[in-house]
Amino acid sequence: MIEWHPLEEYTALQSPRRVMRYVLFWCTAGEIKVMVDGTEFLLLAHEVITITSGQVHWLIADSNAQGVVLEFSYDFFCKTDADIELIFHNGLFCHFGMNEVITVPEHQRFTQLLEQIREDLTLNPYQYLISVHANLELILVMINRAKIARGDEIWKPDALFLKFLEKVRNQFRQAPTLATLAQQLQSNEAKLNELAKLHAGKTAQMVIYGLVTSEAKRLLTYEKLSVKEVAAELGFNDPFYFSNFFKKHTGVSPKGYRDKVSE
């Protein structure tokens, strides 16, 4: 699934929301103020920001902004391991809260690619989804080139590690063990640990804990759920155990965290 929206007409962005799709904001004129997981970003003309599936985001102000919002699902884009690696290449859509504003020097070409996607989705010509996928690939390549041109290091993640992150993100309520995740991925714990240390500098289990903690923060901040309900959403049968887990990884209790962010 993929959707193209004019920024100035997309009313869904007027309040906090989270979608299980990857979201791209492109500013063509004016300025866009967007909040992503509690951090504010300012986009000017010819700048882009990518938002990972599941992140909470909304527009703070868009009175004079013009641009495009592109949303697509993992299943739509990730047909091969190469696609999976491209979507996360250089932290484009990163599960670790590494959102950033990127200036695209070839802005006319970038806008043309987005316009071609809009036309294909509107007219549905023969093999239009193949064309849309190809143009989306080019858009992601252009963002990567912009990052490298400004001096960023090249970071090319392994598809298996990225599948692991997606598995964790999609199964919070089931709270699968590392062994279960490895089995689902037709791999083993040793391999997942090797990739986690390579790409995240920590064990696979600590990566899981980090993703669970980030999700807990979103639920406590943006959802009207009790601590007990948040615990259940994250696979904790015992709310007391969840509170201890959260405090261990954040230094504050779930209630204390909620009180702090609501001030």
SVG drawing of the C-alpha trace seen along z (x, -y; Angstrom):
<svg xmlns="http://www.w3.org/2000/svg" viewBox="-8 -31 40 53">
<polyline fill="none" stroke="black" stroke-width="0.4" points="0.0,0.0 1.2,-3.5 -0.5,-6.9 0.4,-10.4 -1.1,-13.4 -0.6,-17.2 0.7,-18.4 -1.6,-21.4 -4.7,-19.3 -3.8,-16.4 -6.0,-16.9 -5.0,-13.6 -1.7,-15.4 -3.4,-18.0 -3.3,-15.8 -0.9,-13.1 -1.1,-9.9 0.8,-6.7 0.5,-4.5 2.2,-1.2 3.6,-2.7 6.8,-4.6 6.2,-8.3 8.1,-10.9 7.6,-14.7 8.9,-16.8 8.7,-20.6 8.5,-22.5 7.7,-26.0 7.3,-27.8 8.3,-25.8 7.0,-22.7 7.1,-22.2 6.6,-18.5 6.7,-16.7 8.1,-13.1 8.1,-11.1 8.3,-14.3 11.0,-16.0 10.3,-19.1 11.8,-19.4 11.7,-22.3 11.7,-21.7 12.3,-24.5 12.0,-24.3 13.8,-21.3 14.2,-19.5 12.9,-16.0 12.4,-14.0 11.6,-10.3 9.4,-8.8 9.6,-5.2 6.6,-2.9 5.0,-3.3 6.4,-6.6 4.0,-9.2 4.0,-12.4 1.9,-15.5 2.2,-19.0 2.7,-21.7 2.1,-24.5 1.7,-24.4 0.0,-27.7 2.3,-28.7 3.8,-25.3 3.5,-23.4 4.8,-19.9 4.0,-16.2 3.4,-13.4 4.2,-10.0 3.2,-6.9 4.0,-3.3 3.9,0.1 6.7,2.5 4.9,5.1 4.5,2.8 8.1,1.8 10.1,4.7 9.9,7.4 13.6,8.4 16.5,8.3 17.9,5.4 14.7,3.4 14.8,4.1 18.4,2.9 17.6,-0.2 14.8,-1.4 17.1,-1.4 20.3,-2.3 22.2,-5.1 19.4,-5.2 16.7,-6.4 13.8,-4.8 15.4,-3.9 13.8,-2.2 16.2,-3.9 14.8,-7.4 17.4,-8.9 15.1,-11.2 16.7,-14.1 16.1,-16.8 18.0,-16.3 18.5,-18.9 18.2,-17.4 20.3,-19.4 18.6,-17.8 15.2,-19.1 13.7,-19.5 14.3,-15.9 13.1,-14.8 9.8,-16.7 9.4,-15.2 9.7,-11.7 7.1,-12.4 4.8,-13.8 5.3,-10.7 4.2,-8.6 1.1,-10.8 0.2,-10.5 0.6,-6.7 -1.5,-6.3 -4.2,-8.6 -4.4,-7.1 -3.4,-3.5 -1.8,-2.9 -0.4,0.6 2.1,1.9 1.8,-1.3 2.8,0.3 6.1,1.4 6.7,-2.2 5.7,-3.5 8.1,-1.1 11.0,-2.1 10.4,-5.8 10.3,-5.3 13.6,-3.5 15.1,-6.4 13.8,-8.8 15.4,-6.9 18.7,-6.7 18.6,-10.5 18.2,-11.0 21.1,-8.6 23.2,-10.5 22.4,-13.8 23.4,-12.4 26.7,-11.1 27.4,-14.3 27.2,-16.2 29.8,-13.9 27.7,-11.2 29.3,-7.8 27.9,-5.0 25.9,-2.5 24.6,0.5 22.6,2.8 22.0,6.5 18.5,7.5 18.3,10.2 18.9,7.6 16.2,5.4 13.7,8.3 14.5,8.9 13.6,5.3 10.3,5.6 9.5,8.9 10.0,7.3 8.0,4.2 5.1,6.3 4.9,8.7 5.1,6.5 1.9,8.0 3.2,11.6 6.6,10.7 8.5,13.4 11.8,14.6 15.0,14.2 15.0,17.9 11.5,17.6 12.4,14.7 15.5,16.5 13.4,19.5 10.8,17.3 13.7,15.8 15.2,19.3 18.3,18.1 19.9,18.5 20.5,16.4 24.3,16.3 23.8,14.8 21.2,12.2 23.6,11.2 26.5,10.8 24.4,8.5 23.0,6.5 26.5,5.8 27.7,4.9 24.7,2.6 23.6,1.3 26.6,1.9 24.6,4.1 23.2,7.6 20.0,8.6 18.2,8.8 19.2,5.3 17.9,4.2 14.6,5.8 14.5,4.0 15.3,0.7 12.4,1.1 10.0,2.1 11.0,-0.9 10.5,-3.3 7.1,-1.8 6.2,-2.1 7.1,-5.8 4.8,-6.3 1.9,-4.5 2.3,-6.4 2.5,-9.8 -0.1,-9.5 -2.6,-6.8 -5.2,-7.0 -4.2,-3.8 -3.5,-2.9 -0.1,-1.6 -1.7,1.9 -3.1,1.6 0.3,0.4 1.9,3.4 -0.5,5.7 0.1,4.1 3.8,4.9 3.3,8.5 3.8,8.0 1.4,10.2 2.5,8.4 2.2,4.5 4.6,4.4 7.2,6.2 6.6,3.8 7.1,0.8 10.4,2.2 11.5,2.9 10.6,-0.6 12.3,-2.3 15.4,-0.2 15.7,-1.4 14.6,-5.0 15.4,-5.9 11.8,-6.8 8.5,-5.0 5.8,-4.8 3.6,-7.1 6.5,-9.5 7.3,-9.5 3.7,-10.2 3.5,-13.1 6.7,-14.6 5.7,-14.6 2.2,-16.0 3.6,-19.0"/>
</svg>
